[in-house]
């Protein structure tokens, strides 16, 4: 057994380390500066810049500029916050736009109500003043004045009722009582009732339906109002000849489609997209003669939408108009419900 010892003289290494220490310190400082710069740049891109963007977006919203878009596509927590902020901006913008639309609709509603009520009130006042002043000095004139006042009062009552119904529908304040009915039998009953109410030899009303049972879940009273509103609209805008109104039921796999067709004046092409808007009248030149609240088709649309259906119109001037609305068949709704339960 033995040991081997190596003796190394360190003086040379000490001198070499002393000479290179300054260089090593300088090199370390350079590396530290580079690393710090890279880290600072990364921090700026990852945190500081997005936070500045968020601050700018918040200031823009504070100023009322809801069109300022925040574009931060990072996948980290700041990206999630930015995404939530952008969703908040869009919802706030949509909410304000909806509020502005409601405000415009309210102003338009008040304006139209004021206009439609002022005309008959002015007329009633005029006829009453005529009676007070003794202008209606014969039984015939008195009878004419009283009948006119009665007609104008009925028009105002109808306008107020339609307005009240439309407002309740618009605010979802009406409870619909849905029940399962055979649509064929239901339409037959509706046509018989309408024939009794119309009772005019110059109007022909016919029904064209298949001879079978088709079940639909509907509110009986509200859907009857829908059909009556459409028929009354056809009567208001009929021509001088005999008015023919056809109620036709067709079906596809999922829906029943009811068409109410007339041979009346028709609707101008430019007016067709607006006939279901409230207070819209395609024939403004005759509105004082025709009467009506201008809410009939708007109410009809609301009722059909509450039935989860759709309504639309087709028309050719001087040939006639067809109003269509579709309703879901009960069988289809049941099958879909069963599938949803199974899934």
C-alpha positions in Angstrom: 0.0 0.0 0.0 1.3 3.5 -0.8 0.2 7.0 -1.5 1.0 9.4 -4.4 0.9 13.1 -3.8 0.8 15.8 -6.5 2.0 19.2 -5.6 0.8 22.0 -7.8 2.1 25.5 -7.6 -1.0 27.9 -7.4 0.8 31.2 -8.0 0.3 31.0 -11.7 -3.4 30.3 -11.4 -3.8 33.2 -8.9 -2.2 35.6 -11.2 -4.3 34.3 -14.1 -7.6 34.7 -12.1 -6.6 38.1 -10.9 -6.0 39.2 -14.5 -9.3 37.8 -15.8 -11.6 38.7 -12.8 -12.3 42.2 -14.2 -13.2 40.6 -17.5 -15.4 38.1 -15.8 -17.2 40.8 -13.8 -17.8 42.9 -16.9 -19.0 39.8 -18.9 -21.4 38.9 -16.0 -22.8 42.4 -16.0 -23.3 42.4 -19.7 -25.2 39.0 -19.4 -27.3 40.4 -16.5 -28.2 43.5 -18.5 -29.2 41.4 -21.5 -31.3 39.0 -19.4 -32.9 41.9 -17.6 -33.7 43.6 -20.9 -35.2 40.4 -22.3 -37.3 39.9 -19.2 -38.4 43.5 -19.1 -39.5 43.3 -22.8 -41.4 40.1 -22.1 -43.1 41.6 -19.1 -44.0 44.6 -21.1 -45.6 42.6 -23.9 -47.3 40.1 -21.6 -48.6 42.3 -18.8 -47.9 46.0 -19.0 -49.1 46.6 -22.6 -52.3 44.6 -22.2 -53.1 46.4 -19.0 -52.5 49.8 -20.8 -54.9 48.6 -23.5 -57.5 47.7 -20.8 -57.1 51.1 -19.2 -57.6 52.8 -22.5 -60.7 50.7 -23.3 -62.1 51.5 -19.8 -61.5 55.2 -20.4 -63.2 55.1 -23.8 -66.3 53.4 -22.3 -66.3 56.0 -19.5 -66.4 58.7 -22.3 -69.4 56.8 -23.9 -67.5 55.3 -26.8 -68.9 51.8 -26.9 -67.5 51.1 -30.4 -63.9 50.9 -29.1 -62.7 47.3 -29.7 -60.3 45.6 -27.4 -57.9 43.3 -29.3 -55.9 41.2 -26.8 -55.4 37.6 -28.0 -53.3 36.2 -25.2 -54.3 32.9 -23.6 -53.3 33.8 -20.0 -55.4 35.3 -17.2 -55.1 38.8 -18.7 -56.5 37.4 -22.0 -59.4 36.0 -20.0 -60.1 39.3 -18.3 -59.9 41.1 -21.7 -62.3 38.6 -23.2 -64.8 39.2 -20.3 -64.3 43.0 -20.7 -65.1 42.8 -24.4 -68.2 40.7 -23.7 -69.3 43.3 -21.2 -68.8 46.1 -23.7 -70.9 44.3 -26.4 -73.7 43.6 -23.9 -73.7 47.1 -22.7 -73.8 48.4 -26.2 -76.7 46.1 -27.1 -78.5 47.1 -24.0 -78.2 50.8 -24.7 -79.2 50.3 -28.4 -82.3 48.4 -27.2 -83.1 51.1 -24.7 -82.8 53.7 -27.4 -85.0 51.7 -29.7 -87.6 51.3 -26.9 -87.5 55.0 -26.3 -88.0 55.8 -30.0 -90.8 53.3 -30.1 -92.4 54.9 -27.1 -92.2 58.3 -28.7 -93.6 57.0 -31.9 -96.4 55.2 -30.0 -97.4 58.4 -28.1 -97.3 60.4 -31.4 -99.5 57.9 -33.2 -101.9 57.6 -30.3 -102.2 61.4 -30.1 -102.8 61.7 -33.9 -105.3 58.8 -34.0 -107.3 60.0 -31.0 -107.2 63.7 -31.9 -109.0 63.2 -35.2 -112.2 61.6 -33.9 -112.3 63.8 -30.8 -112.2 66.9 -33.0 -114.9 65.4 -35.1 -117.1 64.6 -32.0 -116.6 68.2 -30.7 -117.6 69.6 -34.0 -120.8 67.7 -34.3 -121.7 68.4 -30.6 -121.1 72.1 -31.2 -123.4 71.8 -34.3 -126.1 70.3 -32.1 -125.7 73.0 -29.5 -125.8 75.8 -32.1 -129.0 74.4 -33.5 -127.5 73.4 -36.9 -129.1 70.0 -36.6 -132.6 71.5 -36.9 -134.3 68.6 -38.4 -134.8 65.0 -37.2 -132.7 63.7 -40.1 -129.8 66.0 -39.4 -130.0 65.2 -35.7 -130.0 61.5 -36.4 -127.0 61.9 -38.7 -125.0 63.9 -36.1 -125.8 61.4 -33.3 -124.9 58.4 -35.5 -121.6 60.1 -36.5 -120.7 60.8 -32.9 -121.6 57.2 -32.0 -119.4 55.9 -34.8 -116.4 58.1 -33.8 -116.8 57.0 -30.2 -116.8 53.3 -31.2 -113.7 53.9 -33.2 -111.9 55.5 -30.2 -113.1 52.6 -28.0 -111.7 50.1 -30.6 -108.4 52.0 -30.8 -108.0 52.0 -27.0 -108.8 48.3 -26.7 -106.3 47.4 -29.5 -103.7 49.6 -27.9 -104.2 48.1 -24.5 -104.0 44.6 -25.9 -100.9 45.4 -27.9 -99.2 46.9 -24.9 -99.9 43.8 -22.8 -98.6 41.5 -25.6 -95.5 43.7 -25.9 -94.8 43.5 -22.2 -95.7 39.7 -22.0 -98.5 40.5 -19.6 -101.0 38.2 -21.2 -101.1 34.5 -20.1 -101.8 32.2 -23.1 -104.0 29.2 -22.3 -102.8 26.5 -24.7 -104.9 23.5 -25.4 -104.8 20.6 -27.8 -107.4 21.0 -30.6 -108.2 19.6 -34.0 -107.2 22.4 -36.4 -109.7 21.3 -39.1 -112.7 21.5 -36.7 -111.4 24.6 -35.2 -111.2 26.4 -38.5 -114.6 25.3 -39.5 -116.0 26.8 -36.3 -114.1 30.0 -36.9 -115.4 30.4 -40.4 -119.0 29.9 -39.3 -118.6 32.5 -36.5 -116.9 35.0 -38.9 -119.7 34.5 -41.5 -122.3 35.3 -38.8 -120.4 38.4 -37.7 -119.7 39.7 -41.2 -123.2 39.0 -42.5 -122.6 40.8 -45.8 -123.7 39.5 -49.2 -120.9 41.3 -50.9 -118.3 39.2 -49.1 -117.7 35.5 -49.9 -115.9 33.4 -47.3 -114.7 29.8 -48.1 -112.7 27.2 -46.3 -110.4 24.7 -48.0 -109.0 22.0 -45.6 -108.1 18.3 -45.8 -110.7 15.8 -44.4 -108.6 14.5 -41.6 -107.6 15.4 -38.0 -104.5 17.6 -37.4 -103.7 18.3 -33.8 -102.2 21.6 -32.8 -101.5 23.2 -29.4 -103.0 26.7 -29.5 -104.7 29.4 -27.5 -108.2 29.2 -28.9 -109.3 32.8 -28.3 -106.1 34.5 -29.3 -105.8 32.5 -32.5 -109.4 33.3 -33.4 -108.5 37.0 -32.9 -105.6 36.5 -35.3 -107.8 35.1 -38.0 -110.5 37.8 -37.4 -107.9 40.6 -37.6 -106.6 39.3 -41.0 -110.2 38.9 -42.4 -111.2 42.4 -41.1 -108.0 43.8 -42.8 -109.1 42.2 -46.1 -112.6 43.8 -45.7 -111.2 47.3 -45.0 -109.1 47.2 -48.2 -111.6 45.5 -50.6 -112.4 46.8 -54.1 -115.8 47.8 -55.3 -116.5 44.3 -56.6 -117.4 41.3 -54.5 -114.7 40.4 -52.0 -113.7 36.7 -51.9 -111.8 35.5 -48.9 -110.4 31.9 -49.0 -109.0 30.2 -45.9 -106.7 27.4 -46.9 -104.9 24.9 -44.7 -101.8 22.9 -45.9 -99.3 20.9 -44.0 -95.7 19.7 -44.2 -93.8 17.3 -42.0 -93.7 19.6 -39.0 -96.1 22.5 -39.5 -99.6 23.4 -40.5 -99.7 26.5 -42.8 -102.8 28.6 -42.9 -103.3 31.0 -45.8 -106.0 33.7 -45.8 -106.3 34.9 -49.4 -108.4 37.8 -50.7 -109.0 39.4 -54.1 -108.8 42.9 -52.8 -106.6 45.9 -53.7 -103.3 44.3 -52.9 -100.4 45.9 -51.1 -97.6 47.9 -52.8 -94.3 46.0 -53.0 -92.5 48.7 -51.1 -95.0 48.6 -48.2 -95.1 44.8 -47.9 -92.2 44.4 -45.4 -93.8 46.9 -43.0 -97.5 45.8 -42.8 -96.9 44.0 -39.5 -95.4 47.1 -37.9 -97.6 48.9 -35.4 -99.6 51.9 -36.7 -98.4 51.2 -40.3 -101.0 51.8 -43.0 -100.1 51.0 -46.6 -102.9 53.3 -47.8 -102.4 56.5 -45.9 -104.6 58.5 -48.2 -107.7 56.6 -47.1 -107.0 56.0 -43.5 -109.6 58.4 -42.2 -112.3 56.7 -44.3 -111.2 53.1 -43.6 -110.6 53.6 -39.9 -108.9 51.0 -37.8 -106.2 51.4 -35.2 -103.3 50.3 -37.4 -102.5 47.7 -34.8 -104.5 44.7 -36.1 -101.6 43.0 -38.0 -99.1 44.0 -35.3 -101.3 42.2 -32.7 -101.6 39.2 -35.1 -97.8 38.9 -35.4 -97.4 39.0 -31.6 -99.9 36.3 -31.1 -98.4 34.0 -33.7 -94.9 34.6 -32.2 -96.3 33.6 -28.8 -97.4 30.3 -30.5 -93.7 29.9 -31.7 -94.9 30.3 -35.3 -94.1 32.6 -38.1 -96.2 35.0 -40.2 -95.6 36.5 -43.6 -97.4 38.0 -46.6 -97.5 37.9 -50.3 -99.4 40.4 -52.4 -100.0 41.7 -56.0 -101.6 45.1 -56.5 -105.1 45.0 -57.9 -105.1 41.2 -57.6 -105.1 40.5 -53.9 -103.2 39.6 -50.8 -102.3 36.4 -49.0 -101.4 36.3 -45.3 -99.7 33.1 -44.2 -98.9 31.8 -40.7 -97.5 28.5 -39.6 -97.9 26.5 -36.4 -96.1 23.5 -35.1 -98.0 20.2 -35.3 -98.5 18.5 -32.0 -97.2 15.1 -33.1 -93.8 16.7 -34.1 -93.5 18.5 -30.8 -94.2 15.3 -28.9 -91.6 13.3 -30.8 -88.9 16.0 -30.3 -89.8 16.1 -26.6 -89.3 12.3 -26.3 -86.0 12.5 -28.1 -84.8 15.2 -25.7 -85.7 13.1 -22.7 -83.9 10.0 -24.1 -80.8 12.1 -24.8 
